[in-house]
């Protein structure tokens, strides 16, 4: 499976490896994502218990398992499971190896000998993480910030090998983007500085447009809170937003409490990751809480930490004990409602999957069966060497058994250049998922404006396929 020209390649390499060893590996692909998620949650538990609160860590993992967004991550072929696995494995290795380094006390040479293999493994995992999702730079930056603080405080010698490997991870991102002709930077530039970056020919360079768009998208800022209350939505936007703000502030408070107690790579990484995701969502207009999945256990853990401190504070101020008991009852009610809602959602999802009309095919996007129907149509009506293009094409590569090109937001602008690119790459079909509004609407607009190039080949309410007429 070929990697997208702008996406880091590790996820595609992992999927290609599975299909190499299991040529008819639909079952293997179906099993891969939940296994990666479960292993990642085990890593998260090992990391969180280092804070000295094993029961709290276990509760955070349990709530993560009940999360609708984590459930979705186990049922789709996306990069989140692989990134979560690699980044948390790197974090656990970093925290373990640095603990050995610090425990050596004055004998720093012994500490280096004990931690050097761990640092090398952590560095390799960091590089793999950033080459899975570019947001992995948050992990490298967290390492550099902790090491920089140790250098300033002069309490211990900085771990030069680990810091060097973190720099190597950042360099890997730069080299990959240079290899792709700075395509990823180009997408970010359009997302941040175009007045309307996703609609063809409608954007222009505008800092004012960025400010206006961020103002319009402020409701997406409390992304952590959106994950915390997903199953408990009141279906009233204003009330839901208020709950998201309150729970996000609770998460931030818990994170600050933990960081003040001990400035760790894990805490800084989570802070940087959530900040980057929030800014990305507000600036680009993404309503994609799935980006929070790789740090879900930490979001729950730090929120629980804030709640625990609130209960302890109320206990210290109230002699009767009733306010604290009421808070504990409210917390227990939240846990029961959240896990119950998650179980009901997952049960319905499993029942729906068993009723899938696609037989043995691993349908990975049950929200839009039409897209999969179009992928099966493409498999039946195209030759093995014919190319197609689609947004998030990895899943469609599996179903169509064809190699596709990825269409990313902003690529359809300018339209002439997009059409020329299709001709240059000899793309025969474009598969349009109409539920993906950012890319889907722009592709439909291009198809309408170039009737001599695009011929409607197949159509369903949720998806369509256009044949691309090649130039002669």
N, C-alpha and C positions, 0 to 999 in steps of 0.2 A: 504494500500500500504506500503510495507516494505521499510525502509530506507536502502540505500547502507551502507556497513560496514565502509566506510571511510567518507561518506558525513554526515554533520550535519543534524539532523532529522526533523527540523521544517517544511520545505517545504512539505515533505512527510506526516507529520501529518496534515497540512492544507488541502492537497488534499484528504487525507483519511477522514477528517471531512466533506468535501463537498460531497464525495461519500456516506458517512454514512447517511446524511440527504436527499441526492438526489441519490438513488441507480442507477437510469438511468441518471446520472448527467452530460451527455456530454455538454448540453447547459450551465449548471451551471459552469462547468470547463472552457468552452469557454468564459463565461462572467467574470470569476474571475480575469484573468490576466489583461484585460484592466481596470477593476474597481480598481485594486490595483495600476496600473500605474497612473491613473487619480487622485486617492487620494494622491499618492506620489507627484505628480506635484503640488497639492494644498498645501501640506506641504512645498515643496520647495519654492513656491511663498511666503508663510508666513515667511519663514526664510530669503529669499533674500530681502523682503521689509523692514526688520529690518535694512538694510544698508542705508535706507533713500532714495532709488531710486525705487519707485513703478513701473514706466513705464519701466525701465530697467529690473526689475524682471519679469514683464509681457512679455516682448520681449523674455527673456531667456526661459520662459516656452513655449511660442509659437514656438520657434525654436526647442525646445526639442520634442514637438508634431510632428514637421515636419521631425524629424530625422528618417532615414531608420532603424537605430539600435533600437530605441525606438519602432518603428512600429513592428519590428520583435519580440521584447520582449512581445508585446501584443498578438502575434499569436502563442506562443509556451508555453508549460508547462515546464518551467524552474524555477530556484530559484531566478533569478534576480528581478521579480516583488515583491515577498514576502520580499526579503531582502531590496529592495528599500523602501518599505512601512514601515518596522520595523525600519530601520536605520534612515530614515528621521523623523518618528514619535518620535524616541528617541532624535534626535537632536533638534527638535522643543520643546519638553518637557524640555530638558536641558537648552536651551537658555531662555525659559520662566521662569523656576523656578529659574535659577541663576540671572536673571534680578530682580526678586522679592527679592532675597537674597541681592543683591547689593544695591537695592533702599532703603533698610531699614536703611542705613547709620550707625550711631553709635549703633543703637539698634539691635545688631547682634542676640540676642535671638528672637526678633520678626521676623527677617529675616529667622531664622531657622524654626520657626513655620509656616511661610508662604510657605516656599519652601520644607518642608520635604515630603509632599505628592507627589509633583512634582518630587523630587529626587528619591523616591521609584518607581514611575511609570517609570521614565527615566532608572533607573537601571534594572527594569524588561524587558523593551524594548531592552536595550543593550544586556542583556543575550540572549534574543530571537533572536536578530540580529546575534550574533556570532554563535548561534546554527543553523542559516540558511545558512550563508556563513562565513567561518573562517576569511575572510578578515575584518569582523566586528571588529577584534582586533584593527584596525586603529581608530575606534571610541573610544574605551576604552583608547588607548594610548593618543589620543588627549585630553581627559578629564584629564588624569594624568599629561600631560605636562602643561596644563593651571593651574591646581591646584598647581603643583610644582613651577611654576613661581610666583604665588601669595604668596607662602610660602617664596620664596627667596626675592621677592620685599618688603614683609611685608606691602603692601598697604592695605590688608584686610586679614581676617582670611580664611584659606583654607576651602572649603566645604568638611568636612571629610566624611560625609555620601555618597556624590556623588563619591568621590575618592574611598571609600571602595567598592561601587557597581561596579565601573570600574574594580577594582582588581578582584572582584567576577566574572566578565565577562571573564577576562583572565584565571582565575582558571577553569571556566567551559570548556573552550577550551582544557586546559591541561587534565582535567578529562575525557572528551569525547575521546581524542586521546589515553589516557591510556586504556580506555574501549575497543577501537578498536585495541588494541595491537600495538599502535604507527604506524598504517597503513598510516595515513596521513603524518606523519613525514617521513616515509619510501619513499613515493612518492616524497616528496620535496627533499629528499636526492638524489634519483636517478636523479631528474630533474636538480639538481645543480651540482652534482659531478660525474655523469656518462658521459663518452665521447660521447655516443650516447644513451640517456636514453630510447628511444621509440622503438627501434628495438630489437627483441629477440636475446640474446646471443652476441650482437655486442658491448656492452658497457663495460668499465672498469673504475675503479676509476682514475680520472684524473682532476687535477686542470687546467692543460694546455688545456684539452678538453673543460672545462667550458669557459675559456677565448676565445678559438677559436670559440666556438658556439655563444658566446655573440657578438663577432666581426662579425660573419656571419649574426646575427639577428639584427644588429644595426638599420636597416631600420624599425623595429617595435617599436623603442623607442618613437617616437612622436605620441603615441596612442591618446592623446587628439586632436592633429591636424587632425588625420585620421577621427575622428568623426566630426570635424568641417567642413571638405570639402568633405564628402562622396558623396553627391549628385552633387558636382561640379568637379568630377574627370575629368582630361584631357585625361585619358587613356595613358598617357606618364609617365612611372614610375619615371624617374628622376625629371620631373617637379612636379609631384604629391608629391614626397618626399620633394622637396624644399618648396612647399606650406604647407605641414604638419609641417615642422620644423618652418616656420615663424608663423603659427597659434598657434603652441604649445608654442613658445616663448611669443606670445601675451597673451596666457592664463596664463603662469607663471608670466609675468609682472603684469597682473591685480590682480592675487592672492597675490603677494607681496605687491602691493599698498594697498589692503584691509587689509592684516595682519599688515602692519605697522600702519594703522589707528586704528585698534583694533584687538588685539590678541584674537580670538574667537575659541571656540571648533569647530564650523562649518568650518572655514577656515583651521585650522590645520588638521581636519579630511579629507577634500578634498585633501590637499597636500599629506598626508600620503597614502591615498587610491590610488591616481594617481601614486605615486612613486612605491607602491607595485605592481600595475598592470603592469607598464612599465618594472620593473625588472623581473617580472614573465614571461612576454611575451618574453623579450630578452633572458632570461636564458633558458626557456623551449621551445622556438620556436613557441609559440602560436600566431597565427594571428587571434585573437578573440577580435574585438573591442566591442563586446557585453558586455565585462566586465566593460566598461565605462558607461553603461546605468544608474546604480544607482546614478551617480554623474553628469549626462548629463546637468541638468539645471545650475549647478554651473560652469561647463566648459564654457557654453555659457555666463553666467553672468560675469565671471571674464575676458573673452576675450572682451566682450563689454566694461567693465570698462577700460581695457587698451586702446581700441580704443577711448573712450571718453576723456581720458587724453591726447592722442595724438592730438586730434582735439583741445582741449583747449590750448595745448602747441603751436600748429601752429597758432592759433588765436592770442596768445600773442606776437608772433614774426612777424606776417605778417599784415600790415595795410590794404592791399587790400581786404583781406577776401576770395579771390578765392581759395587758396590752401585748406583752411578749408572746403569750399563748395564742392570742388572736393572729399575730403575725405568722407564727409557726403553722397554725391551721390554714391560713391563706396560702402559705408556701406549699403545704401538703396538697391542698386543693388544686394548685397550679400543676404540680407534678402529676397528679392523677388525671386531670383533664387533658394535659398535653400528651402524656403517654397513651391514654385511651383514644384520643383523636388520631394519633399516629397509627395505632394498631388498626383502627377502623379503616383508615385511608389505605394502609398497606394491604389489608385483607380484601378490600374492594379492588385494588390494583391487581392482586394475584388472580382473583376471580375473573377479572376482565381479560387478563393475559391468557387464561385457559380457554376463553371464548373467542380468541383471536381467529380471524378467518384465514390466517396465513400459514397454517400447518406448522411445519418444523422451523420456519424462519424466525429468527430472533427479532421480534418487533420492538424497537427501542424507543419509539416516540408515540406512545398510545394517544397522546393529545391530538395527533393528526395522522390517522390511518391512511388518508388519501395520499400523503407523501410517499408512504411505503408502497401503496398500490401503483403509483407512478414509477417508483424504482423497479418494481417487478415488470411493469410494462416495458421499461427501458431494457431490462435484461432480455426480454423475449423478442424485442424488435430491433436490437442493435447487434453489430458484430463485435467479437472479442477485442478487436483493436481500435474500435471507434471510441472517441473520447466524448465526455460530457462535462458540464460544469454545474455546480450547485453550491449554495451556502452550507457550511458544516458538512462537507461531502464525505467524511470518514465513514459514517454510518451507511450512506448510500453506496460507497465502494463495496461494503460487505454484502449488501443485498443484491446489487446489480452485477457483482463480480466483474466490474469494469474499473478502470483507473480514471478518476475524475480530477478536475481542477477546482480549487476552492475559490468562491467569490466572496470577498470580504466587504464590509461596509465602506462606502466611498469609492469602490473600484469602478462603479458605473459612471463616474464623473471624471473627465468629460465623456460624453456618449460616443463620439467618433473614435476616441482612443480605445474605449471598451470594445466596440465592434471590431476594430482593427486587431485587437488582442485575440478575440475569438477566432478570427480568420488566421492569424499568425500561428496559433496553437492548433489549428484545424479541429476546433470543437464542433461536434456534429449536433449535440443536443444541449439545452439548458433545462434543468429541473428546478421548478419554482415552488417552494413551500409558501403558500399564501398566508400562513399564520405567522411567518417571520416577517413582520411588517417593515423592518428597517431595510433588509435586502430585497424581500419579495416585491414590495411596492415599486422600488426603483427599477427592478428587472422588468416588471410588467410595463412600466412607463417606456423603457427603451424598446421593448418588443412592439408596443403600439406605434412608436415613432418611426420604426424602420420596418414597415410591412414587406418590403422587398427582400429583407434579410431573414426575418423570422416567420416561420410558418407554424401555426398551432397544430401539434401532432396528436396530443391527447390532453383531456381536461376532466377534472373532477372539482367539486366545490372547494376543496382545501388545497389543491395542488394542480399543476399543469406542466406540460413538456412542450417546448418549442424546438423545432428543427432549425438549425442555422444553415442557411444556404451559403455555400462557399463561393468565393470569387473565382472567376475563370480567367 
